[in-house]
Amino acid sequence: MKFGIFYELQLPRPWVAGDELALYQNALSQMELADGLGYDHAWVVEHHFLEEYSHSPSPESFLAAASQRTKNIRLGHGILQLTTNHPARVAERVAVLDLLSNGRCEFGMGESASITELEPFGRDMETKKEVFEEAVAAIFPMFKDAGSEHHGRYFDIPLRNVVPKPVQKPHPPLWMACSQLPTIERAGRHGFGALGFQFVSADAAHAWVHAYYNAITKRLHKLADYEINPNMALVSFFMCAKTDEEARARADGATFFQFALRFYGASQNRQRPAPYTVNMWDEYNKWKRDNPEAQEAALRGGLIGSPETIRRKLKRFQSSHIDQVILLNQAGKNSHEHICESLELFGREVMPEFQNDPAQAAWKQGVMSGEIKLEEIDTEAFTDRYGKLAINVAPVRAAAE
């Protein structure tokens, strides 16, 4: 099992001068720490206009900076939005990061799940899947040592040689964002690694691992000429401390993250309120005061607890054959000090036990070779992307401007 860390670069209100500077500098320091501790991957999102939820519109810049402060950790676009970027710019950014990191780039792709992000770039929810698939077809010829051209419905690109080329051949490992659980099966069908941005139980993980690997081994349908990446990663809320009680006290950001997801997810096309009309941090604290039991229940989920508690939970995920667990530590107002202490404690006392797992490697080789036949599990019972302990939120009305 591999372990990644995950950054939305959240910044709840109230905002004061220097907040964004500290946010970015602290995140880079955390990534440098994780590299020294032996974490495998660091993933950074691309989002636009999402106040408080994500201040990360330029992951290629952040990851480029991280490449100069780290040596071994894989640097992942989790993800680049193919709907809001031109294919040539995507290919260029991926290649440059691969060069700067000496071949440590991971190329995650996605569509964006919000009309708030899509509309300013001339895209919409109805056609985003088509735009994504055409962008995939346009991008991969650009990595080859020759010119390429593309003439489609959404992109018309004349013959050009996109330079530079990535270090990794034929390209960095490919991943696809799976913000909705059924997309995990779609990622397998296209041969992409599945970046599951949801928070599921071990039982659900077992079902979706089967769905993913059955798709990639039995129903593979590539969108272009690329090398497949059979890998499944799931995000989990995370905070490790000496005791369960201390970990939960430090992990308030996990429930803010869930609150924001539920709040926005209940809106049509995940539309965000107009700028400066909703203070999400205030709304979250109102909800928390009114729902203390739900707050406590949410903090019992994920990988939040002492090393012993997290070790026990990880063993259940290990039996589900997840390839990578991505740890969401930077959320809400979780402090830099607590995030670093959490990474250190987990990295020393828990992670080494799970990182080298010959049984997982043998299982995966057997599945991909066809020697192991996986049951076709009905995933209908496992479609809640938030998990049973997740909070339930009704959206509030935006304040009058």
C-alpha positions as CSV (number, residue, x, y, z in Angstrom):
1,M,0.0,0.0,0.0
2,K,1.2,3.5,-0.9
3,F,0.5,6.7,1.0
4,G,-0.2,10.1,-0.4
5,I,-1.0,13.5,1.1
6,F,-3.7,15.7,-0.5
7,Y,-4.0,19.5,-0.8
8,E,-7.1,21.6,-1.6
9,L,-5.3,24.5,0.0
10,Q,-8.4,25.4,2.0
11,L,-8.6,28.9,3.6
12,P,-11.8,29.5,5.6
13,R,-12.8,33.1,6.5
14,P,-12.1,35.5,8.0
15,W,-9.1,36.4,5.8
16,V,-6.4,38.8,6.8
17,A,-3.2,39.9,5.1
18,G,-0.6,37.2,4.9
19,D,-3.0,34.3,5.2
20,E,-2.5,33.0,1.7
21,L,1.2,33.4,1.9
22,A,1.3,31.4,5.1
23,L,-1.0,28.8,3.6
24,Y,1.3,28.2,0.6
25,Q,4.6,28.3,2.6
26,N,3.2,25.9,5.3
27,A,2.0,23.5,2.7
28,L,5.4,23.4,1.0
29,S,7.1,22.8,4.4
30,Q,4.6,19.9,5.0
31,M,5.4,18.4,1.6
32,E,9.1,18.6,2.3
33,L,8.6,16.9,5.7
34,A,6.5,14.1,4.1
35,D,9.2,13.6,1.5
36,G,11.8,13.1,4.3
37,L,9.5,10.7,6.1
38,G,9.0,8.4,3.1
39,Y,5.5,9.3,1.9
40,D,5.0,8.1,-1.6
41,H,2.8,10.8,-3.3
42,A,1.7,14.4,-2.9
43,W,-1.5,15.4,-4.7
44,V,-2.6,19.0,-5.5
45,V,-6.0,20.0,-7.0
46,E,-6.9,22.6,-9.5
47,H,-9.9,24.7,-8.6
48,H,-11.1,28.1,-9.6
49,F,-13.3,30.7,-7.8
50,L,-14.2,28.4,-4.8
51,E,-13.9,30.7,-1.9
52,E,-12.8,29.1,1.4
53,Y,-13.0,25.6,-0.1
54,S,-9.9,25.7,-2.3
55,H,-7.3,28.4,-3.1
56,S,-5.4,26.3,-5.6
57,P,-5.9,27.5,-9.2
58,S,-2.3,26.8,-10.3
59,P,-1.1,23.4,-9.2
60,E,1.7,23.4,-11.7
61,S,3.3,26.4,-10.0
62,F,2.9,24.9,-6.5
63,L,4.2,21.5,-7.6
64,A,7.2,23.1,-9.4
65,A,8.1,24.8,-6.2
66,A,7.7,21.5,-4.3
67,S,10.0,19.8,-6.9
68,Q,12.9,21.9,-5.7
69,R,12.3,21.2,-2.1
70,T,11.8,17.4,-2.3
71,K,13.8,14.4,-3.7
72,N,11.7,11.3,-3.8
73,I,8.0,11.9,-3.3
74,R,5.9,11.7,-6.4
75,L,4.2,15.0,-7.4
76,G,0.7,14.5,-8.6
77,H,-1.7,16.7,-10.5
78,G,-4.8,15.7,-8.7
79,I,-6.1,16.9,-11.1
80,L,-5.6,19.2,-14.1
81,Q,-9.0,20.3,-15.5
82,L,-9.1,19.3,-19.1
83,T,-12.3,21.4,-19.5
84,T,-10.8,24.7,-18.5
85,N,-7.3,24.3,-20.1
86,H,-6.1,24.1,-23.7
87,P,-4.7,20.6,-24.5
88,A,-1.3,22.0,-25.6
89,R,-1.0,24.0,-22.3
90,V,-1.8,20.8,-20.4
91,A,0.9,18.8,-22.3
92,E,3.5,21.6,-21.8
93,R,2.8,21.9,-18.0
94,V,3.0,18.2,-17.5
95,A,6.3,17.9,-19.4
96,V,7.9,20.9,-17.6
97,L,6.9,19.5,-14.1
98,D,8.4,16.1,-15.1
99,L,11.6,17.8,-16.1
100,L,11.8,20.0,-13.0
101,S,11.1,17.0,-10.7
102,N,13.5,14.6,-12.6
103,G,10.7,12.3,-13.6
104,R,8.4,12.4,-10.5
105,C,5.2,13.8,-12.2
106,E,1.9,12.0,-12.0
107,F,-0.7,13.2,-14.5
108,G,-4.2,13.3,-13.1
109,M,-7.1,14.5,-15.3
110,G,-10.6,15.7,-14.6
111,E,-13.6,17.6,-15.8
112,S,-14.6,19.9,-12.9
113,A,-17.8,19.3,-11.0
114,S,-19.1,22.8,-10.7
115,I,-20.8,25.3,-13.0
116,T,-19.1,28.0,-11.0
117,E,-15.7,26.9,-12.4
118,L,-16.9,25.9,-15.9
119,E,-18.9,28.9,-17.0
120,P,-16.2,31.5,-17.0
121,F,-14.2,29.3,-19.3
122,G,-17.1,28.8,-21.7
123,R,-17.9,25.3,-20.7
124,D,-21.0,23.7,-19.2
125,M,-22.1,20.6,-17.3
126,E,-23.9,19.1,-20.3
127,T,-20.8,18.8,-22.5
128,K,-17.9,18.6,-20.1
129,K,-17.6,14.8,-20.5
130,E,-17.3,15.3,-24.3
131,V,-14.7,18.0,-23.9
132,F,-12.7,15.9,-21.5
133,E,-12.6,12.9,-23.9
134,E,-11.7,15.0,-26.9
135,A,-8.9,16.7,-24.9
136,V,-7.5,13.3,-24.0
137,A,-7.4,12.4,-27.7
138,A,-5.6,15.6,-28.5
139,I,-3.0,15.6,-25.7
140,F,-1.3,12.2,-26.0
141,P,0.1,12.6,-29.5
142,M,1.8,15.8,-28.2
143,F,4.1,13.8,-25.9
144,K,5.6,11.9,-28.9
145,D,8.8,13.0,-30.6
146,A,7.0,14.5,-33.6
147,G,4.5,17.1,-34.5
148,S,0.7,16.5,-34.0
149,E,-2.5,18.2,-34.9
150,H,-6.1,17.8,-33.8
151,H,-9.3,18.9,-35.5
152,G,-12.4,18.2,-33.4
153,R,-15.6,19.8,-32.2
154,Y,-14.1,21.6,-29.2
155,F,-10.4,22.0,-30.1
156,D,-8.9,22.9,-33.5
157,I,-5.1,22.6,-33.2
158,P,-2.9,23.0,-36.3
159,L,0.3,20.9,-36.8
160,R,2.8,21.9,-34.1
161,N,5.6,20.2,-32.1
162,V,4.8,20.7,-28.5
163,V,8.0,21.1,-26.5
164,P,9.5,20.1,-24.1
165,K,8.8,16.4,-23.8
166,P,8.5,14.6,-20.4
167,V,11.3,12.6,-18.9
168,Q,9.0,9.6,-18.3
169,K,8.3,7.6,-21.5
170,P,5.9,7.5,-23.1
171,H,4.4,9.9,-20.5
172,P,3.9,10.2,-16.7
173,P,1.4,7.8,-15.1
174,L,-2.2,8.7,-15.8
175,W,-5.0,9.2,-13.3
176,M,-8.6,10.3,-13.5
177,A,-10.6,12.1,-10.9
178,C,-13.6,10.2,-9.6
179,S,-15.7,12.7,-7.7
180,Q,-18.7,10.4,-8.2
181,L,-18.3,6.8,-7.2
182,P,-19.5,5.3,-10.6
183,T,-16.7,7.2,-12.3
184,I,-14.3,4.7,-10.6
185,E,-15.6,2.0,-13.0
186,R,-15.3,4.5,-15.9
187,A,-11.6,5.2,-15.0
188,G,-10.9,1.5,-15.1
189,R,-12.6,1.1,-18.5
190,H,-10.4,3.9,-19.9
191,G,-7.2,2.5,-18.3
192,F,-6.6,5.4,-15.9
193,G,-5.6,5.2,-12.3
194,A,-8.7,6.1,-10.2
195,L,-8.3,9.0,-7.9
196,G,-11.3,8.5,-5.6
197,F,-12.1,11.8,-4.0
198,Q,-14.6,10.4,-1.6
199,F,-14.6,8.9,1.8
200,V,-15.9,5.4,1.8
201,S,-15.9,2.5,4.2
202,A,-13.7,-0.5,3.9
203,D,-16.7,-2.5,2.7
204,A,-17.4,0.0,0.0
205,A,-13.7,0.2,-1.0
206,H,-13.8,-3.6,-1.5
207,A,-16.8,-3.4,-3.9
208,W,-15.3,-0.5,-5.9
209,V,-11.9,-2.1,-6.1
210,H,-13.6,-5.1,-7.7
211,A,-15.6,-2.8,-10.1
212,Y,-12.4,-1.0,-11.1
213,Y,-10.2,-4.0,-11.8
214,N,-13.0,-5.9,-13.6
215,A,-13.4,-2.9,-15.8
216,I,-9.7,-2.5,-16.6
217,T,-9.2,-6.2,-17.2
218,K,-12.5,-7.1,-19.0
219,R,-13.9,-3.9,-20.6
220,L,-10.8,-1.8,-21.4
221,H,-11.6,1.0,-23.9
222,K,-8.8,3.5,-24.3
223,L,-9.5,7.0,-25.5
224,A,-6.2,7.4,-27.2
225,D,-2.8,5.8,-27.5
226,Y,-1.4,5.8,-24.0
227,E,0.0,3.4,-21.4
228,I,-2.6,2.3,-18.9
229,N,-2.1,2.8,-15.1
230,P,-3.9,0.1,-13.1
231,N,-4.1,1.8,-9.7
232,M,-6.9,2.7,-7.3
233,A,-6.4,5.4,-4.7
234,L,-9.0,6.7,-2.2
235,V,-8.9,9.9,-0.1
236,S,-9.4,9.6,3.7
237,F,-9.8,12.3,6.3
238,F,-6.7,12.1,8.5
239,M,-5.3,13.2,11.8
240,C,-2.9,11.1,13.9
241,A,-2.1,12.0,17.6
242,K,-1.1,10.1,20.7
243,T,-4.8,9.5,21.7
244,D,-8.1,9.2,19.8
245,E,-9.4,12.2,21.8
246,E,-6.5,14.4,20.9
247,A,-6.7,13.4,17.3
248,R,-10.4,14.3,17.1
249,A,-9.8,17.6,18.9
250,R,-7.2,18.5,16.2
251,A,-9.3,17.3,13.2
252,D,-12.0,19.9,13.1
253,G,-11.1,20.7,9.5
254,A,-12.3,17.3,8.4
255,T,-15.9,18.2,9.3
256,F,-15.5,21.6,7.7
257,F,-14.5,19.9,4.5
258,Q,-17.5,17.6,4.7
259,F,-19.8,20.5,5.4
260,A,-18.6,22.4,2.4
261,L,-19.0,19.3,0.1
262,R,-22.5,18.7,1.3
263,F,-23.4,22.4,1.2
264,Y,-22.2,22.8,-2.4
265,G,-23.4,19.3,-3.5
266,A,-27.0,20.2,-2.6
267,S,-27.0,23.1,-5.1
268,Q,-28.0,22.6,-8.7
269,N,-24.9,21.9,-10.8
270,R,-22.9,22.5,-7.6
271,Q,-23.4,26.3,-8.1
272,R,-21.5,28.4,-5.5
273,P,-23.0,31.6,-4.1
274,A,-22.0,34.9,-5.6
275,P,-18.7,36.2,-4.2
276,Y,-18.8,37.5,-0.6
277,T,-22.4,36.5,0.0
278,V,-21.9,33.5,2.2
279,N,-19.3,33.1,5.0
280,M,-18.8,29.3,4.9
281,W,-16.9,29.2,8.1
282,D,-19.7,31.0,10.0
283,E,-22.3,28.7,8.5
284,Y,-20.2,25.7,9.5
285,N,-19.9,26.9,13.1
286,K,-23.7,27.5,13.3
287,W,-24.2,23.9,12.1
288,K,-21.7,22.6,14.5
289,R,-23.4,24.3,17.5
290,D,-26.7,22.8,16.4
291,N,-25.5,19.3,15.6
292,P,-22.9,18.3,18.2
293,E,-23.7,14.6,17.8
294,A,-23.3,14.7,14.1
295,Q,-19.9,16.5,14.5
296,E,-18.7,13.7,16.9
297,A,-19.9,11.0,14.6
298,A,-18.1,12.5,11.6
299,L,-14.9,12.6,13.5
300,R,-15.1,8.9,14.2
301,G,-14.8,8.2,10.5
302,G,-11.7,8.3,8.3
303,L,-8.2,7.8,9.6
304,I,-8.5,10.0,12.7
305,G,-7.1,8.7,15.9
306,S,-4.1,7.2,17.7
307,P,-1.6,5.1,15.8
308,E,-3.3,2.0,17.2
309,T,-6.7,3.1,16.0
310,I,-5.5,4.1,12.5
311,R,-3.5,0.8,12.3
312,R,-6.7,-1.1,12.9
313,K,-8.6,0.8,10.3
314,L,-5.9,0.5,7.7
315,K,-5.9,-3.3,8.0
316,R,-9.5,-3.3,6.8
317,F,-8.5,-1.1,3.8
318,Q,-5.5,-3.4,3.2
319,S,-7.9,-6.4,2.9
320,S,-9.8,-4.4,0.2
321,H,-6.7,-4.2,-2.0
322,I,-6.6,-0.4,-2.3
323,D,-3.4,0.6,-4.0
324,Q,-3.0,3.9,-2.3
325,V,-4.6,5.8,0.7
326,I,-4.4,9.5,0.2
327,L,-4.4,11.4,3.6
328,L,-6.4,14.6,3.8
329,N,-4.7,16.6,6.6
330,Q,-4.8,20.2,5.4
331,A,-8.5,21.1,5.8
332,G,-10.5,23.9,7.5
333,K,-8.3,25.5,10.2
334,N,-6.2,22.5,11.1
335,S,-3.0,24.0,12.3
336,H,0.4,23.7,10.6
337,E,1.9,22.4,13.9
338,H,-0.7,19.6,14.2
339,I,-0.5,18.6,10.6
340,C,3.3,18.2,10.9
341,E,3.0,16.3,14.1
342,S,0.4,14.0,12.6
343,L,2.5,13.3,9.5
344,E,5.5,12.6,11.7
345,L,3.7,10.2,14.1
346,F,2.0,8.3,11.4
347,G,5.2,8.2,9.3
348,R,7.2,6.7,12.1
349,E,4.8,4.4,13.9
350,V,2.2,3.2,11.3
351,M,3.2,3.7,7.6
352,P,6.3,1.4,7.4
353,E,4.1,-1.6,8.5
354,F,1.9,-1.2,5.4
355,Q,4.2,0.2,2.7
356,N,6.0,-3.0,1.7
357,D,3.2,-5.5,1.1
358,P,4.3,-8.5,-1.1
359,A,0.8,-10.0,-0.8
360,Q,-0.8,-6.9,-2.4
361,A,1.8,-6.9,-5.3
362,A,1.1,-10.6,-5.9
363,W,-2.6,-10.1,-5.8
364,K,-2.5,-7.3,-8.3
365,Q,-0.2,-9.2,-10.7
366,G,-2.6,-12.1,-10.5
367,V,-5.6,-9.9,-11.3
368,M,-3.9,-8.1,-14.2
369,S,-2.6,-11.4,-15.7
370,G,-6.0,-13.0,-15.4
371,E,-4.9,-15.7,-13.0
372,I,-7.2,-14.3,-10.3
373,K,-10.8,-13.8,-11.3
374,L,-12.7,-11.2,-9.3
375,E,-16.3,-11.4,-8.4
376,E,-18.6,-8.9,-10.1
377,I,-20.0,-7.2,-7.0
378,D,-23.1,-5.1,-7.2
379,T,-22.1,-1.6,-6.2
380,E,-25.6,-0.3,-5.8
381,A,-25.4,-0.4,-2.0
382,F,-22.1,1.6,-2.0
383,T,-23.0,4.8,-3.8
384,D,-22.9,7.3,-0.9
385,R,-19.7,9.2,-1.6
386,Y,-19.6,10.6,1.9
387,G,-19.9,7.5,4.0
388,K,-22.3,6.5,6.7
389,L,-20.8,8.7,9.4
390,A,-20.7,11.8,7.2
391,I,-22.6,14.9,8.1
392,N,-25.9,16.0,6.5
393,V,-26.3,19.6,5.5
394,A,-29.0,21.7,4.1
395,P,-27.8,24.6,2.0
396,V,-28.4,28.1,3.4
397,R,-29.5,31.1,1.4
398,A,-26.9,33.6,0.4
399,A,-26.9,36.8,2.4
400,A,-28.2,39.9,0.6
401,E,-25.4,41.8,-1.2
